[in-house]
Amino acid sequence: MTTIYNAPGRDFSKDVLRKAVANEKIDGARAVELNDLAKQVAEQFAAGSVSPMVLVGVVRLMEFLGISAIGIGMFLLYVWPEASLQSWYVGASFLGSILTIAFIHGMDGYQIPSLGNAIRQISKVATALTMAMLLLLAIGFFTKTTMEFSRVWMTGWFGIGLAYLVFFRTCVAWFVRRLSAEGRLERRAVIVGGGEHASELIHSLEYQSGSDIRICGIFDDRGGERSPQIVAGYPKLGTVPELVEFARMARINMLIVSLPLSAEKRVLQLLKRLWVLPVDIRLSAHTNKLRFRPRSYTYEGAVPFLDVFEKPIADWDSLMKRGFDLFFSSLALITLSPLMVATAIAIKLDSKGPVFFRQKRYGFNNEPIQILKFRSLHHELRDENCTTAVTRNDKRVTRIGKLIRKTSIDELPQLFNVLAGTLSLVGPRPHVIDAQTKNRMWNDVVDGYFARHKVKPGVTGWAQVNGWRGEIDQDDKLRERVNHDLYYIENWSLMLDLYILAITPLKILNTENAY
């Protein structure tokens, strides 16, 4: 068994935990039936949450752009083109906006509790804008440029800017209160492990003022006095296998393992079941007597945690990836539309049946999605469940089908899936549900198979550009594909996506494993 903590005097790294889990045999993740209480709670949290980090960032950006635009607009309407220092007006508009945002930030005006209180917000933004304007006047006084600026411009900018901020913050307060009432601005957490440790943890978290963690319930395999049905007022909703299904239904953000680190074997058993989920996984360290380096901890208020796994591609990263997908998929559809139209005509002329083929596959978080492809098999011989994989010289494949499968043209309609948001341009390829190799389910062939679904699947991916595409007739082929998918998830960046997208056309020319 791999040790997850160090001997006295040695430095601790949370990467040790990841390696320890990676060295363990991962149980196959199978859907289980939830009890009625767990189902009711899961339905409560079925709607997706809104990232506070993204919300605050959008508010900050809108205020910067709004104040800047008002300053420049006043200049264009009243001062331009008579002013001799035209560029100075633009510079002053941007500087005033930056100062306003800085003062609001300094007064904690970008905290979620503050954003939900309209009166508190208005006083802060009014004070911040006033201070920014006074500082601009002070800068103008000391640089002897005050007389060069129009007083009407300054007064109009301040007045309209103040009105904009008051109106905008009133709307923000209404929106934040609505999201809070729906429970969508909270980080939804589940406690793994019951008993005294869980009770102490819950009391510690509830003691923290301003915490946005919402505890949704407790899951534990143990029973009896060691793990009662109610802990600190929260119900035990089921066992750890049931937690995997619950987390997929309830849009959970965080799993907190409340067990002492000295229970090494038990901790690893839990982590090897849970790491396939696209959530933050943390180990509670509030009762831990071991001494780790300070940077090993993260804190919720004063409560320490050890981060084991982080949700991949979250917050701003997810927005950037979505923007990347929308831009390049739209560009690809426009550029490739003649090829797609020609392919559709050729399919229709070549054999009877529809142009497109729809098939259910695994999507993000193991959710079934329906992908769109050009039909490459004879319609009467179609295999919607893919119980029999296409092999070399497969008689089910049409003449046009052979060409479009080798060149991956059959995948082009999935660009519509990208626009709809069920696929990404780059990511692990979506596998068919109940896919098999030699009558063995793929999640039985590869340990941790479902971890590849921690991100949205893609039209192309790291495994495909490294040669792991086509028929999977051997266990090693599937293992290599999954290993490449997990590498992509752990090392994602927009530059990696761009690189994969750029070399995909070149890799398509290698048709050795595509038929």
N, C-alpha and C positions, 0 to 999 in steps of 0.2 A: 504494500500500500504506500502511495506517495505521501510524504509529509507535507502538511499545508502550513505549518508554522516553523519558525526557526529555533534552534537552540539558543540559550541566553548569550547575548553579546553579538548575535549576527543580525544583519539588516534584513528586513522583510520586504517583499515585493508582491503586490497583488497579482502579478503575472504568474506567480507560483500556483495560485489557485486555478487559473485558466489551464495551465499545463497539467495540473493534477486531474482536472475533469477530462481533459483531452486523452489522458492515458487510461481512463476508465472505459469499460465497455458500456455504451449508451443503450438504454432500453428502447425498443421500438415504441413510438408514440401512437397509440390507438385511441380512437374516440371512445369515451365511456359515457354512460347515462348519468346525468346529474339528478340529485334529489330535488324535490319540489321547491324547497327553500332556496337552494343554490340557483335554480332556474329563475325564480322571482328576482333575486338580487342581480343576476346577470342581465336580465331584461331591463332593469333600472339603469344600468350603465352601458347599454348597447350603443348609444350615440357616441360618436367620437369626441374626444376632448380637444380643447383649443390650447395650444402652447402659450403659456404666459410670456415666454421669452419673445416669441414671434409677435404677439399682440403688442407688447411694449415697444418693440422695434418699429412696428408699423405706425404706432401713434407718434413716436419720435420723428420718423421720416416725414409723415404728413404735416407735422407742425413746422419742421424745417422748410419743407417745400412751400407750405402756405405762406409763412412770414416772408420768405425770400421773394415769392411771386408777387405779394402785395407791394413790397418795396420797389421792385423793378417795374411793376405795373403803374404805380404812382409816378415814377420817373418818366415813363413813356407817355403817360397821359398829360402830365402837367409841365415837366421840365424839358424833355427832349423836343427839338434838337438844339435849343438855345444854350444849354449849359456848356461851359467850357471844360468841365471835368466830368465827362460822361462816364468814363470807366470807373471813376471814384464812387459814383452812385451805385453802380452794380456791386462793387466791392463792399461798400458800406451795407448794402442789403444782405449780402451773404454773411458778413461779419456780425451784424445785428442778430441774424437768425441763429448763428452758432452760439453767441453769447446767451441768447434767450434759452436755448436748449440746455446749455451748461448750467444756467441758474436754476432752471426747473429740476434738472437732475440733482443739483446740490441740495435742493429742498425736498428730496424724495418724492418728487412729483411723478415719477415713472414707476412707482410701486403699485401693485394690483389693488391693495386696500384703498390707496389714495385715488386711483382711477375710478373707483366705484362711488366716490363721494363728490357730487357735483359742486357743492359749496366750497369744500376744501380745495378742490381742483382750481376753481375760478380764482380764489384768493392767491394761490401759488403762481398760476400763470400770469396773472395781472402784475404781481410783484416782480416776477422774473422779467417780463417785458419792460417794465418801468426801469428796473436796474440796468438792463441792456442798453436802453436808450440813453440813460444818464451817463453810462460809461462811454458810449459813442460820443456824446457831447464833450465829455472830459478829454477824450482822445483828440477831438477836433480843436478844443481850446489849446491844448499843449502843442499841437502841430500847426497852430495858427491857420486852420482851414475851415473854421466854423462859418465864416462869412461867405465861403464859396458854395455852401449848400442852401437850398431853398427851405425856408421855415414851413411853408405850406406842405412841401413834400414830407418833411419830418413829422409834422403834426398829423397829416393824413395817413401816413404809414403807421404811426402809433395808434391812432383811433380805429382804423379799419382792421389793423392787426389784432388789437384787443378784442374787437367784436368777433373776429374770426375764431380766436382762441376760446372765447366764452361759448360760442355756438358749438364749436367742435368738441370741447370738453363736456358740454352738456350731453351731446350725442354719445360720446364715449362712455360717460357714466351710465346712461340708460342701457347701452350695449353690454357693459361689464356686469351690471346688476342682473340683466337677463341671463347671461351665460352662467353667472354664479348661482342663480335660482335653479337652472337646469343641471347644475353640477358639472359643467363642462370646462371650468377654469381650475379644477382641482387635479392634483396628481393622484390617481387612484392606485391605492396600494393594497396588497394582500399580505397578511402575516403568515409565514410558513413555519409551523411549529407552535404548540400551545403551552399551557402550563405557566409556571411562575415567571420564566424568562419573557414570554410574550406579554404577560400582564405588566411587568415593569417597563417594557418597551413602549407599550401603548400609553401608559400614564406619562412617560417621559415625553412622547411626541405631543400628546394633548396639552402638556404644560407649556409648550413653546408658543409664544404669541405670534400671530401672523402666519402660522404654518399653513401651507396649501395642500398638505397631504390628507387625503380622505381614505380612511381605512374601510375597506369593503367587506372584510370578513377574515376568517382564519381557516387554514387547512392543515390537517395533521393526520398522519397514519395511526398515531397512538390513540389510546382511549383511557377510560378510567380516571383515577385521580391525577395521573401524569398529564392528561390533556382533557379537561372537562369540556362540556358542550358550550358553556358560556365563559369567556375570558374577558375581564374588564368591561363587561357589557356588550361584547361582540360575539356573535354566534360562530360556532365551528360549522363550516359549510360542506365539508367533505374531506376526502383523502387527497394525497398528492397527485395520483393519476387523474382524479377528478378536477384538480386545479388546472391542469393543462387545458382541458376542455373549457373550463370556466373562464380562463384568461383569454381564450380566443373569442368567446361570446361576449365578454363584458368590456372589452377595450381597456384592459388594465395597463397602467403605465409602469408600475414598479412591483417587484416581489421582494419582500424583506424576510430573510431567513433568520429566525430568532432562536438560534441554538448556540451554545458555547463552542468556541473554536476547538476546544479540547475534544469535542465529540467528532473527531476527524472522519471516521468512517460514515457516520450518519450524515454529516455535512456533504460529503462527496456523493453519497447516494441521492440526496435531494438535488444537488446541482446537476448531476448527469441526466436527470429527468427534465429539469426546468430550462436548461440553456438553449433549447430549441425554440423558445418563445421570443418574440421581438419586443422585449421589455428590458428595463433596467433591473438587474439583480444585485441586491446588496446583502451583506452579512452584518447583522447588528453587532456592534462592539461596545454597547453601553455597560455591559457587565464583565467585559473581558479584562482579565488581569495581566495578559501578556503586553509587553511594551514594544510597539512598532514605531517606525519613523513617522513624524507628524504628517508628512506629505502622503502617507499611505491612507490617511483617513479623508472622508468627506463628512460634512456636518449638515444636519437639519437643526438649525438653532444650535443647541449645545449637545445634541445627541450624535455620537460618532458612528460612522458606518465604514465598511470596507467594500469598495466597488469591485464586483467580480466580472459582470458582463454589462455592457452598455447597449442600449437600443441603437442599432445602426441606422444611419441616414435619418436623423431626427431634427426637429426644429427648422432652422434656416437651411440646413443641408437638404431637407426634403423639399423645401420651396425652390431652391436652386435647381435641384434635379428635375422637378416638375416643369420649371421654366425651360430647362434644357430639352426635355422631352417634347414639349409643345412646339418649340421653335424648330427643332431639327425634323420632327415627324411631319410638320406642316410643309417644310421645305422639301422633304423627300417625296411627299404625296404630289406636290406640284411638279417636281422634276421628273418623277417616274410615272406620272399618269398616262403618257402615251404607251409605255411598256405594259402597264396594267390593263389598259383597254385592249391592246393587242392580245395579251394573254387570255383575257376573258373571251374574246372572239374565237381564238384558237381552241380553247377548251370546249366551247359550245359546238364547234364544227367537228371536233375530233370524236366525241362520244356523247351519248344521251345523259341527261341529268343536269343539276344546277351547276352554276359556275363556282359558287363558294361552298365550302365545307365547314361546318361548325362542330366544335368538339369541346367537351368539358375537361378542364385541366386544373392542376393545383395553382392557386394564386398566392398572394400575400397572406401570411398567417394561416396557411392550409385551407383558405376559403376557396371553394370551387368557382371557377370563372369559365366563361365560354369564349374561346378564341376563334378567330376567323382566318381561313386559309383558302387558297385556290384549290379546287378539287383536283387530285392527281390520281385517284383510283376510279375504276368503273363504278358507277353509282350503285348498281345492284350488288356489288361485292364490297361495299363500304363496311368499315369496322369502326363504329362510333366509339366503342369502349377500348379500342386498340388492344384487344386480347391477343392478337397475333401481329407482331411487329413486321414492318416491311423489310424484306430481305433482298439480296441480289437476284436479279432476273425474276422478280415477283410478278406473276401473271395478272395480278389485280391492278397493276399500275398501267395507265394508258400511255399512248405514245407521247403525247404532250406532257403527261405526268412525269415521265422519265427525265425529260429536259428540265422542267421547272423544279423538280426535287433536287437534281444535281446542282443546279445553279441557285437554289434557295429562293427562286422567284415565287414559289408557292407560299412563302412566308410574308410577302409584301402586304396583303390585306390586314396583317396584324398592326400595321400603322394606324388603322382606325381604332384598334384596341388601345393603342398608346394615347390617342386623342381623348378617348373615353375615360382613361385613367386606370383601366384594369391591368395594363402592361406598361412597362418602361421600355425605352429604346435599348438600354443595356442592363443586363441582370442575369441571374440564373435562368436558363430556359425552362418554361413551364412544362412539366411532365404530365402525361395523362394520368388520371386517377386510376388506381389499381394496376399500375404498370408492373410488369413481371419479367423476370429473366429465368428461364428454365423452371417455370411454375413456382418461383419464389418472388414474393412481393419485394419491391426495391427497398422499402424501409427495413426489411429483414436481411437484405444483402449487405447494406451499409449502415454501420452504427452512426447515429446522429443524422440520418438522412433528412429529417424534417427541418433541420437547422438552416437548410438552403432556402427555406420559405420565410426567413426573417426579414427579407426585403421583397419588393415587388419584382416579379419575374420580368424577363426582357426578351426582345426580339432577337438580339444577339448577346453574346456574353464572353467572359474570359475563357471559359472552357472551350467554346466553339472556335475562337480564334487561335487556340493552342492545339487544335487538331482533334478535340474530343466531341465530334458531332457524328450523327448517323446512327446506325444500328448498335444496340447494346446487347451483345450475345455472350459477354463474359463478365464475371463479377468485377474484374480489375478495371474494365472500361468504365463501369458505373462509379467505382471508387475514385478514379482519377477525375471524372467529371464533377463529382461532389466535392473533392478536395479543391479543385479550381474554383468552384462556386463559393466555397467558404473563404478561400483566399481573397476573392473579390469583395466579399462582404466585409472582411476585416480591414481591407486596405482601400476602401472606396474613396474616390475623389472625382471631381469633375474632369480633371486632366486624364484620369484613367478611363473614364467614360468616353472622352473625346478620342483617345488613342485607340480604344477598342472599335469605336465607330469608324475611325479612319482606315484601319487595316482590315475590317470585315470584308470589303469588296475584293481585296487581294487574296484573302484566305478562302473565299468562295471558289476561287479557281482550282483549289485542291479538292477534287471530287472523289478521292479514293474511298472514303467511308460514307458517301452520300448516294443513296439509291432508293 
